[in-house]
């Protein structure tokens, strides 16, 4: 099946505006589960959800996390957009209370990659990996 013989739902004209300079757009294994996880782990606000024609996957999702936009969708191998494991990047959250953000993310199921610690550059900093393989760094300035 190609994109030329696949009918996709109409894209709503009232999508929310993007917020942030560079907006990450991820392809994930389960976009619906990602909305739930990012809401629990990072206090995300869901702004848009556009289902695919199969009624199971999402062709677009838009969340606001810590004042910025993040977009993602499910993989669509049949349209040439397969799932590739995330690598060589982290999504960074500079926050006011890193201890509270850290606790919420870990309690939601994020895996600790680098424990929170005071860093030489003046931040309390750590990294977690979400259930979809994406690494997130969290930090707050302490000095």
Phi, psi and omega in degrees: 000134179247171180293341181282336179250020178246126176267126177253153178299153177296140178277126180301145180276349185254036178295146180291153178291151176285145178234129179118157182288299176252124182255114177293142176229109187254148169254122187238170182278339182203088186296325178296315178295326179296320177301313179298313182296311183295330175293314180289318188279322187236011179065030182296150175248123179284127180251328181205147177213118179241112182286154174278171183295338180283351178074002181248315183266165176250134175272345177199139171219145181225121177239159170246124180234120177053038176088358180237160178274149167219136180239152176199170179207168172283161174289145177228078182302325181293346178248013178087010179240079180279176180272126176239128180302137178299145179203153170059031173203162172222146172269125187257135175242111173268116190233170181278323182231085186296329179297315180292317178297317180299310182301314181298316181295315181293318178296332179282348178118007176291141179270131179289125177259314177224116182301152175302134178203157177283125185257158184298337182275359173104008177250153164269124196219145173200171180228143174230160175242132180278171182296352182257004177093002181273131177271134178240134172254143179233139181206155171220141179288130181244344177204000000 
